Amino acid sequence: MWAIAAAKNEVKILQQQGLFSVRYRERKVDSKGDTTREIIESKQGGVARLIERDGKPITAAEDAAERSRLNDALTHPDDFIRHHHRDDAMRNNIIQVIQLMPKAMINTYTPGQPQPPGATSRQVVLDYAPDPKFHPPTMFAEVLTGFQGRVWIDESTQTMTRIEGKVLHPVNFGFGILAHIYPGGTLEFEQTDAGANHWVYSNVDEHLTVRALMVKTMPENVKMTSSRIEMLPSLMSYQDAIHMLLSEQIPLR
């Protein structure tokens, strides 16, 4: 029951993207470096402005480049929309996978587990593992055959607040031609209610080893954290979001 309800609510959360605006600060650490951006989720997609690198204010030259990039998005709206249409396609694939999770996993109630910091109601904890009887109907659903872990579900809203996963055995996409995920990788994801039951991610910690297109094996080590999460009074267009971000002065070095 808990797994089914949480999956349904997670699909609703994903389907709500583009129906409200929220602002937050995202720090991302990956192979490209350590960057902090101010982000506004608009009707057409997320708009971000770089404000820090390696935990320090960006330079005047970097700020000028960032302003130019955002002004180009205003001048060429088709490019902005095209980019976010790709995000929509990926979101639809994720929705399909989430809808299959209750069928693909064996879920076990696991009482007595630590509660996430700041939880305002009891968190129901389930351990999940692949059901050997499950046969993935799509290429993206293959990922469900290789992960096991633990999920925290808020009792009052029946919404997933945290999920941990570990890759049990190799996972192939398109018979390993498109991608191959190696065993031993881990993934953590947390989300929080920004207000009015609108949920946004607050933490992502991913450590995976992936081979793409049978060519190159790459470690995917990504950590993202969100802070200063704020619901905005109304849904904004991406143009208004850009103007809001550009209107603000930021510290420079």
C-alpha positions as CSV (number, residue, x, y, z in Angstrom):
1,M,0.0,0.0,0.0
2,W,2.7,2.5,1.0
3,A,4.8,1.8,-2.1
4,I,1.8,2.2,-4.4
5,A,0.7,5.5,-2.8
6,A,4.2,6.9,-2.8
7,A,4.7,6.0,-6.5
8,K,1.4,7.7,-7.5
9,N,2.3,10.8,-5.5
10,E,5.8,11.0,-7.1
11,V,4.2,10.9,-10.5
12,K,1.9,13.8,-9.5
13,I,5.0,15.7,-8.3
14,L,6.7,15.3,-11.7
15,Q,3.5,16.2,-13.6
16,Q,3.2,19.4,-11.6
17,Q,6.5,20.8,-13.0
18,G,5.7,23.9,-15.0
19,L,2.6,24.6,-13.0
20,F,4.2,26.6,-10.2
21,S,7.4,28.6,-9.6
22,V,9.9,28.0,-6.9
23,R,13.3,29.6,-6.3
24,Y,16.3,28.0,-4.7
25,R,20.1,27.9,-4.6
26,E,21.8,24.8,-6.0
27,R,25.4,23.7,-5.3
28,K,26.7,21.0,-7.6
29,V,30.0,19.2,-7.3
30,D,30.9,16.9,-10.2
31,S,33.8,16.2,-12.6
32,K,33.4,19.7,-14.1
33,G,33.9,21.4,-10.7
34,D,32.1,23.0,-7.8
35,T,29.5,25.5,-8.8
36,T,26.6,27.3,-7.1
37,R,23.6,28.7,-9.1
38,E,20.5,30.7,-8.3
39,I,17.6,28.9,-10.0
40,I,14.0,29.8,-10.7
41,E,11.6,27.1,-12.0
42,S,9.5,28.8,-14.6
43,K,6.5,27.7,-16.7
44,Q,8.8,26.7,-19.5
45,G,11.6,25.2,-17.4
46,G,14.4,26.0,-15.0
47,V,16.4,29.2,-15.4
48,A,19.8,29.4,-13.6
49,R,22.4,32.0,-13.0
50,L,26.0,31.1,-11.9
51,I,26.9,33.0,-8.7
52,E,29.8,31.0,-7.2
53,R,32.7,28.7,-8.2
54,D,34.5,26.6,-5.6
55,G,32.5,28.2,-2.9
56,K,33.8,31.7,-3.9
57,P,32.1,34.6,-5.8
58,I,32.7,34.4,-9.5
59,T,34.8,37.0,-11.4
60,A,33.5,40.0,-13.3
61,A,34.4,38.3,-16.5
62,E,32.4,35.2,-15.6
63,D,29.4,37.3,-14.6
64,A,29.5,39.1,-17.9
65,A,29.5,35.8,-19.7
66,E,26.6,34.6,-17.6
67,R,24.6,37.8,-18.3
68,S,25.3,37.4,-22.0
69,R,24.1,33.8,-22.0
70,L,20.9,34.7,-20.2
71,N,20.2,37.6,-22.6
72,D,20.8,35.3,-25.5
73,A,18.0,33.0,-24.1
74,L,15.7,36.1,-24.2
75,T,16.7,36.8,-27.8
76,H,16.4,33.1,-29.0
77,P,13.4,31.6,-27.2
78,D,13.2,28.7,-29.6
79,D,16.6,27.4,-28.4
80,F,15.4,27.6,-24.8
81,I,12.2,25.8,-25.5
82,R,14.0,23.1,-27.5
83,H,16.4,22.4,-24.7
84,H,13.6,22.0,-22.2
85,H,11.6,19.7,-24.5
86,R,14.5,17.2,-24.1
87,D,14.0,17.5,-20.3
88,D,10.3,16.7,-20.9
89,A,11.1,13.5,-22.7
90,M,13.4,12.4,-19.9
91,R,10.7,13.2,-17.3
92,N,8.3,11.0,-19.2
93,N,10.7,8.1,-19.1
94,I,11.2,8.6,-15.4
95,I,7.4,8.7,-14.8
96,Q,7.1,5.4,-16.6
97,V,9.8,3.8,-14.4
98,I,8.2,5.1,-11.2
99,Q,4.8,3.8,-12.2
100,L,6.4,0.3,-12.6
101,M,8.2,0.3,-9.2
102,P,5.5,-1.2,-7.1
103,K,5.3,-4.2,-9.5
104,A,9.0,-4.5,-10.1
105,M,10.1,-4.5,-6.4
106,I,9.5,-6.6,-3.4
107,N,8.9,-4.1,-0.5
108,T,9.5,-5.0,3.1
109,Y,8.3,-2.8,6.1
110,T,11.4,-2.0,8.2
111,P,10.5,-0.4,11.5
112,G,12.8,1.4,13.9
113,Q,14.9,3.2,11.3
114,P,16.4,6.7,11.8
115,Q,14.1,9.5,10.9
116,P,15.3,12.2,8.4
117,P,16.3,15.5,10.1
118,G,13.5,18.1,10.2
119,A,10.7,15.5,9.6
120,T,7.4,16.9,10.9
121,S,5.6,13.6,10.8
122,R,6.5,9.9,11.1
123,Q,8.4,8.4,8.2
124,V,7.5,4.9,7.1
125,V,10.6,3.0,6.0
126,L,10.6,0.2,3.4
127,D,13.4,-1.9,2.1
128,Y,13.1,-2.8,-1.6
129,A,14.7,-5.4,-3.9
130,P,14.1,-6.5,-7.4
131,D,11.3,-9.0,-7.9
132,P,12.9,-11.8,-10.1
133,K,9.4,-12.4,-11.7
134,F,9.4,-8.9,-13.1
135,H,10.0,-8.5,-16.8
136,P,10.9,-4.9,-17.9
137,P,8.5,-3.8,-20.6
138,T,10.7,-1.0,-21.8
139,M,14.4,-0.3,-22.1
140,F,14.5,2.3,-19.3
141,A,12.6,-0.1,-17.0
142,E,15.7,-2.3,-17.1
143,V,17.2,-0.2,-14.3
144,L,14.6,-1.6,-11.9
145,T,16.2,-5.1,-12.2
146,G,19.5,-4.0,-10.8
147,F,18.8,-1.8,-7.8
148,Q,18.0,-2.5,-4.1
149,G,17.8,-0.1,-1.2
150,R,15.6,1.8,1.2
151,V,12.9,4.4,1.0
152,W,11.4,6.8,3.5
153,I,7.7,7.8,3.0
154,D,6.0,10.6,4.9
155,E,3.1,9.2,6.8
156,S,0.9,12.3,6.6
157,T,1.3,13.0,2.8
158,Q,2.3,9.5,1.6
159,T,5.1,11.1,-0.3
160,M,8.6,9.8,-0.6
161,T,11.1,12.0,1.2
162,R,14.3,10.0,0.8
163,I,15.5,7.0,-1.2
164,E,18.7,5.1,-1.2
165,G,19.8,2.7,-3.9
166,K,22.7,0.4,-4.7
167,V,23.5,-1.3,-8.0
168,L,23.4,-5.1,-7.3
169,H,24.5,-6.3,-10.7
170,P,25.2,-4.9,-14.2
171,V,22.3,-3.1,-15.8
172,N,22.1,-2.8,-19.5
173,F,20.2,-0.3,-21.7
174,G,19.6,-1.5,-25.2
175,F,21.5,-4.8,-24.6
176,G,24.4,-2.7,-23.3
177,I,24.8,-0.8,-26.6
178,L,23.3,2.5,-25.3
179,A,24.6,2.2,-21.7
180,H,25.9,-0.2,-19.1
181,I,25.8,0.5,-15.4
182,Y,28.4,-1.4,-13.3
183,P,27.6,-3.0,-9.9
184,G,28.5,-1.3,-6.6
185,G,27.3,2.2,-7.5
186,T,25.1,4.1,-5.1
187,L,22.4,6.8,-5.3
188,E,20.7,8.9,-2.7
189,F,17.9,11.3,-3.3
190,E,15.9,13.6,-0.9
191,Q,13.0,16.0,-1.5
192,T,11.2,18.5,0.6
193,D,7.8,20.3,0.6
194,A,8.4,23.9,-0.7
195,G,4.9,24.8,0.3
196,A,1.3,23.9,-0.7
197,N,2.4,20.3,-1.2
198,H,4.8,21.3,-4.0
199,W,7.9,19.1,-3.6
200,V,11.4,19.9,-4.9
201,Y,14.6,18.0,-4.5
202,S,16.9,19.0,-1.7
203,N,19.8,16.5,-2.1
204,V,21.2,14.2,-4.7
205,D,24.3,12.1,-4.2
206,E,25.2,9.8,-7.1
207,H,28.2,7.5,-7.5
208,L,27.9,5.3,-10.5
209,T,30.2,3.9,-13.2
210,V,28.6,4.0,-16.6
211,R,29.8,2.9,-20.1
212,A,28.0,4.8,-22.8
213,L,27.6,3.6,-26.4
214,M,30.1,0.7,-25.8
215,V,32.9,3.3,-26.0
216,K,34.0,4.9,-22.8
217,T,33.6,4.0,-19.1
218,M,33.1,7.0,-17.0
219,P,32.6,7.5,-13.2
220,E,29.5,9.5,-12.5
221,N,30.1,11.2,-9.2
222,V,27.6,14.0,-8.6
223,K,26.4,15.7,-5.5
224,M,23.7,18.4,-5.6
225,T,22.2,20.2,-2.6
226,S,19.4,22.8,-2.6
227,S,19.0,25.6,-0.1
228,R,17.0,28.8,0.4
229,I,14.0,27.1,-1.2
230,E,11.2,29.6,-1.7
231,M,7.8,29.3,-3.3
232,L,7.1,32.3,-5.5
233,P,3.7,34.1,-5.4
234,S,2.7,33.2,-9.0
235,L,3.8,31.1,-12.0
236,M,6.5,33.0,-13.9
237,S,7.4,32.9,-17.6
238,Y,11.1,32.0,-18.3
239,Q,11.6,35.6,-19.5
240,D,10.4,37.1,-16.2
241,A,12.6,34.6,-14.3
242,I,15.6,35.8,-16.3
243,H,14.8,39.4,-15.7
244,M,14.5,38.7,-12.0
245,L,17.8,37.0,-11.8
246,L,19.6,39.6,-13.9
247,S,18.2,42.5,-11.8
248,E,20.0,41.4,-8.7
249,Q,23.6,42.4,-7.9
250,I,25.8,39.5,-6.7
251,P,29.2,39.7,-4.9
252,L,32.2,39.4,-7.3
253,R,35.9,38.9,-6.8
